[in-house]
Amino acid sequence: MEVKIALTLEVSLDYLTGNSDVELYKASLDRVQEVTKLTEKDKDYIFVTLDALIRDFKNKHAYAK
């Protein structure tokens, strides 16, 4: 029953039950699943790029204050 509720709300079961404060949407989970299917080299490229984007986003907001 809980799984159906989580699927309907498009959040993780951990988030639904309070075991995580991170709300994972189905679209995000689908992207992560696609990345796991890639080669290790391709995963590295994606994670390096993602890390740089996250760093830049945080810096932008830190300097905006």
MODELLER restraints for C-alpha pairs under 7 A, 6 or more apart:
rsr = mdl.restraints
at = mdl.atoms
rsr.add(forms.Gaussian(group=physical.xy_distance, feature=features.Distance(at['CA:3:A'], at['CA:13:A']), mean=6.44, stdev=0.5))
rsr.add(forms.Gaussian(group=physical.xy_distance, feature=features.Distance(at['CA:6:A'], at['CA:12:A']), mean=5.90, stdev=0.5))
rsr.add(forms.Gaussian(group=physical.xy_distance, feature=features.Distance(at['CA:6:A'], at['CA:13:A']), mean=5.54, stdev=0.5))
rsr.add(forms.Gaussian(group=physical.xy_distance, feature=features.Distance(at['CA:6:A'], at['CA:16:A']), mean=6.43, stdev=0.5))
rsr.add(forms.Gaussian(group=physical.xy_distance, feature=features.Distance(at['CA:10:A'], at['CA:25:A']), mean=5.28, stdev=0.5))
rsr.add(forms.Gaussian(group=physical.xy_distance, feature=features.Distance(at['CA:10:A'], at['CA:26:A']), mean=5.07, stdev=0.5))
rsr.add(forms.Gaussian(group=physical.xy_distance, feature=features.Distance(at['CA:11:A'], at['CA:23:A']), mean=6.08, stdev=0.5))
rsr.add(forms.Gaussian(group=physical.xy_distance, feature=features.Distance(at['CA:11:A'], at['CA:24:A']), mean=5.19, stdev=0.5))
rsr.add(forms.Gaussian(group=physical.xy_distance, feature=features.Distance(at['CA:11:A'], at['CA:25:A']), mean=4.86, stdev=0.5))
rsr.add(forms.Gaussian(group=physical.xy_distance, feature=features.Distance(at['CA:11:A'], at['CA:26:A']), mean=6.32, stdev=0.5))
rsr.add(forms.Gaussian(group=physical.xy_distance, feature=features.Distance(at['CA:12:A'], at['CA:23:A']), mean=6.80, stdev=0.5))
rsr.add(forms.Gaussian(group=physical.xy_distance, feature=features.Distance(at['CA:12:A'], at['CA:24:A']), mean=5.57, stdev=0.5))
rsr.add(forms.Gaussian(group=physical.xy_distance, feature=features.Distance(at['CA:14:A'], at['CA:20:A']), mean=5.40, stdev=0.5))
rsr.add(forms.Gaussian(group=physical.xy_distance, feature=features.Distance(at['CA:15:A'], at['CA:21:A']), mean=6.12, stdev=0.5))
rsr.add(forms.Gaussian(group=physical.xy_distance, feature=features.Distance(at['CA:15:A'], at['CA:22:A']), mean=6.37, stdev=0.5))
rsr.add(forms.Gaussian(group=physical.xy_distance, feature=features.Distance(at['CA:15:A'], at['CA:23:A']), mean=5.72, stdev=0.5))
rsr.add(forms.Gaussian(group=physical.xy_distance, feature=features.Distance(at['CA:35:A'], at['CA:43:A']), mean=6.39, stdev=0.5))
